[in-house]
């Protein structure tokens, strides 16, 4: 479980993976899909997910250079994990802060 949580660490990581569950993406496509996410954080998340084997990074020659990212088979297996997290969250709304209880 700790290995999975380490792969998913960081704000936005689950939303980035959610985008890849719909298909391959470029940096620009991700930037448009997640406009509140800064370029630096997006770059950091992509590098981390590539490093842990969740994403595959392919650079295509040409100008401007294009980089496509795709989920690896290992990364695709996170789909049901994210779905389970979503399901649990919708069934267990967050508690109010302790000082208001």
N, C-alpha and C positions, 0 to 999 in steps of 0.2 A: 504494500500500500504506500509506503514512503517513497518508493521509486516512482510510482505514478504521480503522487503529489509533487515530487521534485520536478517532474517533466511539465506539470501544469502550473508551476509557480509563477507568480507575477500577475498583476492586474492586466486584463485584456487577453491573456493567453487563450482562455477557453473560447473567446469570441473569434480570435484569429483561426483557431482550429475549426470552429463552426463554419467559417467561410470556406475552408478547404474541403470540408465534407460535401460541399456542393460542386467541387471540381477544382482543377488547377487554377492558379492565380499568379498574376504579376504583382510587383510592389505597387504599381500605380492602381491596379484594380482593387487591391486591399485598402489603399489609402482612400479611395472613393467609397468603398463599402463601410469603412470605419472612420468617418471624418473627424471624430473627437480624439482619435489616437494620433499622437505626434509622430513625425517621421523617425525620430530617434528611438522612441519606444517600439515602433513597428520594426525597425531594423534590429533592435535588441531581441525582440521576441522571435523574429525569423531566424536569427543566428542561433539562439538558444535551441529552438525546435529542430533546427538542422543538426546541431551538435549532439542532441540526445537521440537522433534517429527517427524523429517524428516526420520531418520533411526532407525531401530531396530537392536540391537546388541545381538547376540547369541553366547555364549561360549560353545564349545563342549569339553567334557572330553577327556583325552588322553595325550600322550606326543609326540611331543610338543603340548601344548594346541592350539586349532584352534578357531578363532573368525570369525564368518561370520556376515556380515552386509547386510541388505536388506532395500529397501525403504518401508516405511509404506504407507498405502493408502493416508494419508495426504501428504507424500513426493512425491508419484507418480503424484499427481495433479500439481506438479511443472513442469512436462514435457511440457505442452503447454505454460507455462510462459517462460521457457527457449527458446522454439522454437520461440516465439514472439520476444524475445530479439535478438536472432540470425537473424531473418528476418529483424528486424529494422536496426541492425548493418550492414547487407550486403547492404541495400538500402541507408544508410547514412554513407558514409566513413568518417573517422575522419578528422577534419579540421586541417590545419597546425598550428603550434604554433603562437600565436598572433604577435610575433615580425617579422614573415616572411610574414604576410598578408599585 
